[in-house]
Amino acid sequence: MIHLLLFLVALLSFGALMAGLPRHQGPLLHRMLPIQPSKRLRVVGWIGLALGYGLAMLAFGGGYGTLVWLGACTLGLLAVILLLAFRTQARRHPR
């Protein structure tokens, strides 16, 4: 169960980081956000990553917690990248 929680934290954190970047706001949100909300999304993303790492450390200890957290980050980032790729592809080829 903790693995699923760590994956969700990583997914939401990387999603917030991606939504905070102006380059990705068009394909993801279909509009550009003002500067302040973009900065807040990036801060929330970094805080989420730090909290997830802390949660992994509490649950599994130092060595194994880092390994589990890196695995969750890899899966979360892969899901976010695939989401962005599919959104960009769908935007290029409307049906």
Rosetta blueprint (number, residue, H / E / L):
1 M L
2 I H
3 H H
4 L H
5 L H
6 L H
7 F H
8 L H
9 V H
10 A H
11 L H
12 L H
13 S H
14 F H
15 G H
16 A H
17 L H
18 M H
19 A H
20 G L
21 L L
22 P H
23 R H
24 H H
25 Q H
26 G H
27 P H
28 L H
29 L H
30 H L
31 R L
32 M L
33 L L
34 P L
35 I H
36 Q H
37 P H
38 S H
39 K H
40 R H
41 L H
42 R H
43 V H
44 V H
45 G H
46 W H
47 I H
48 G H
49 L H
50 A H
51 L H
52 G H
53 Y H
54 G H
55 L H
56 A H
57 M H
58 L H
59 A H
60 F H
61 G L
62 G H
63 G H
64 Y H
65 G H
66 T H
67 L H
68 V H
69 W H
70 L H
71 G H
72 A H
73 C H
74 T H
75 L H
76 G H
77 L H
78 L H
79 A H
80 V H
81 I H
82 L H
83 L H
84 L H
85 A H
86 F H
87 R H
88 T H
89 Q H
90 A H
91 R H
92 R H
93 H L
94 P L
95 R L
